[in-house]
Amino acid sequence: MTSAANISANSGAEQLEVLLVLNLCEELGGVYMHGMVEKDVVRRSFGHTAKLLWEQCGWLVEPAREEDPGYYRDWQDMLMDMGHLQASAPQS
């Protein structure tokens, strides 16, 4: 399992690869929340994966959200809209 220590020890390129996946989830959340995609299709094809990534990457998302609570907001909102998160759910 990847940990914060492992990410810190990796090269800058490897860190960017990890962030690419998180940013992809945020971008998908943005188009989902703004009605630019068919929500049911995204929910069925990507909802579970987006939830698992949120749960597994919480340790990486949390520091960014401490700096700016708006980081990954669309991803979180998408998961809440899909019923995968509760409004008060912490990053985990």
C-alpha positions as CSV (number, residue, x, y, z in Angstrom):
1,M,0.0,0.0,0.0
2,T,1.2,3.5,-0.8
3,S,1.8,5.8,2.1
4,A,2.7,9.4,2.6
5,A,6.3,8.4,3.3
6,N,6.5,6.4,0.1
7,I,5.1,9.4,-1.9
8,S,7.6,11.7,-0.3
9,A,10.5,9.4,-1.2
10,N,9.4,9.1,-4.8
11,S,10.6,11.3,-7.6
12,G,8.7,14.4,-8.7
13,A,7.4,12.5,-11.8
14,E,6.0,9.7,-9.6
15,Q,4.3,12.3,-7.4
16,L,2.7,13.9,-10.4
17,E,1.4,10.6,-11.6
18,V,-0.4,10.1,-8.3
19,L,-1.8,13.6,-8.4
20,L,-2.9,13.1,-12.0
21,V,-5.4,10.4,-10.8
22,L,-6.7,12.7,-8.0
23,N,-7.1,15.6,-10.4
24,L,-8.9,13.4,-12.9
25,C,-11.5,12.6,-10.2
26,E,-11.9,16.3,-9.5
27,E,-12.3,17.1,-13.1
28,L,-14.9,14.4,-13.6
29,G,-16.6,15.7,-10.4
30,G,-16.8,19.1,-12.0
31,V,-18.4,18.1,-15.2
32,Y,-20.7,15.8,-13.3
33,M,-21.8,18.5,-10.9
34,H,-22.3,21.1,-13.7
35,G,-24.5,18.7,-15.7
36,M,-22.1,18.3,-18.6
37,V,-22.3,14.5,-18.5
38,E,-25.1,12.0,-18.0
39,K,-25.0,11.5,-14.3
40,D,-26.5,8.1,-14.3
41,V,-23.8,6.9,-16.8
42,V,-21.0,8.3,-14.6
43,R,-22.6,6.9,-11.4
44,R,-22.8,3.4,-12.9
45,S,-19.5,3.3,-14.7
46,F,-17.2,5.3,-12.3
47,G,-19.0,5.9,-9.0
48,H,-17.6,2.9,-7.1
49,T,-14.1,3.6,-8.3
50,A,-14.3,7.3,-7.4
51,K,-15.5,6.2,-3.9
52,L,-12.6,3.8,-3.5
53,L,-10.1,6.3,-4.6
54,W,-11.5,8.9,-2.2
55,E,-11.2,6.4,0.7
56,Q,-7.7,5.2,-0.2
57,C,-6.3,8.6,-1.0
58,G,-7.7,10.6,2.0
59,W,-4.3,10.8,3.6
60,L,-3.1,12.6,0.5
61,V,-6.2,14.8,0.0
62,E,-6.5,16.0,3.5
63,P,-3.2,18.1,3.6
64,A,-4.3,19.9,0.4
65,R,-7.7,20.5,1.9
66,E,-6.1,22.0,5.0
67,E,-4.4,24.6,2.8
68,D,-7.6,25.2,0.8
69,P,-10.9,23.6,1.7
70,G,-12.0,23.9,-1.9
71,Y,-9.5,21.4,-3.2
72,Y,-11.3,18.3,-4.5
73,R,-14.6,19.8,-3.6
74,D,-16.3,18.7,-6.9
75,W,-15.1,15.2,-6.4
76,Q,-16.6,15.2,-2.9
77,D,-19.8,16.8,-4.0
78,M,-20.1,14.2,-6.8
79,L,-19.7,11.4,-4.3
80,M,-22.3,13.0,-2.0
81,D,-24.7,13.3,-4.9
82,M,-24.2,9.7,-5.8
83,G,-25.0,8.7,-2.2
84,H,-21.4,7.4,-1.5
85,L,-20.6,10.1,1.1
86,Q,-22.6,11.8,3.8
87,A,-22.4,15.6,4.1
88,S,-20.4,15.4,7.3
89,A,-18.1,12.6,6.2
90,P,-14.4,13.3,7.0
91,Q,-11.6,12.5,4.5
92,S,-10.4,9.0,5.3
